[in-house]
Amino acid sequence: KLDIVGVVVQAPREDPRDTVLPKRPVKTKPKPTPTVTVTVQPNGDLVDGSGKVVGNINETPGGDAAGDAAGDQQGNAQPDNAANDQE
């Protein structure tokens, strides 16, 4: 007498769950964002990633620092009799 030990069944060609579940949305790869690295050197130079000097931290965008400081001092100066007006 023979006993049945197991049955080999071929898997379906398509997943039956696909007929019930909605299709998965296609994922798009996120675009990488470029980053810029600027390194400050001991002398104050700003150096980008390729080694190119792009500026200096001691510079001001409007001109040289000495001229701007002198202009600020003159603008804030008060006349000699300003203390007498406060009475």
C-alpha positions in Angstrom: 0.0 0.0 0.0 1.3 3.5 -0.9 0.7 6.7 1.0 0.6 10.2 -0.5 3.5 12.1 0.9 3.2 15.5 -0.9 2.0 17.1 -4.1 4.1 19.4 -6.3 2.1 22.3 -7.6 3.4 24.8 -10.2 3.0 28.4 -9.0 0.6 30.7 -10.9 2.2 32.8 -13.7 0.6 36.0 -12.3 0.0 36.9 -8.7 -3.7 36.6 -7.9 -3.4 39.5 -5.5 -2.7 41.8 -8.4 -6.3 41.5 -9.5 -7.6 42.8 -6.1 -4.9 45.3 -5.1 -4.3 48.6 -6.9 -1.1 48.9 -8.9 1.9 50.4 -7.1 2.8 53.9 -8.1 6.1 54.1 -10.0 8.7 55.6 -7.8 11.0 58.2 -9.3 14.5 58.7 -8.1 15.0 61.9 -6.2 17.3 64.4 -7.9 20.5 65.1 -5.9 20.9 68.7 -4.9 24.4 70.2 -5.5 26.2 71.4 -2.5 28.9 74.0 -2.4 31.7 73.8 0.2 33.7 76.9 1.0 36.7 76.6 3.4 38.1 79.6 5.3 41.9 79.6 5.2 44.1 81.1 8.0 44.8 84.2 5.9 41.0 84.8 5.5 40.7 83.6 1.9 37.5 81.7 1.0 38.4 78.6 -1.1 35.8 76.5 -2.9 36.0 72.7 -3.3 38.2 72.8 -6.3 40.8 75.0 -4.6 39.9 78.2 -6.3 40.0 81.4 -4.1 36.5 83.0 -4.3 36.9 85.9 -1.8 38.3 87.0 1.5 36.3 87.3 4.8 38.1 90.6 5.6 36.6 92.2 2.5 33.3 94.2 2.6 30.9 94.1 -0.4 30.6 98.0 -0.6 34.3 98.9 -0.6 37.4 98.8 1.7 36.9 98.5 5.5 39.0 101.6 6.3 36.9 104.0 4.2 33.6 102.7 5.6 34.8 103.0 9.2 35.9 106.6 8.8 32.6 107.5 7.2 30.7 105.9 10.1 32.7 107.9 12.7 31.9 111.2 11.0 28.2 110.4 10.7 27.8 109.6 14.4 29.8 112.7 15.6 27.8 115.2 17.7 28.6 118.9 18.0 30.6 120.1 21.1 27.5 121.8 22.6 25.3 118.7 22.5 25.8 118.1 26.2 24.6 121.6 27.0 21.3 121.0 25.2 20.2 118.2 27.6 19.6 120.6 30.6 
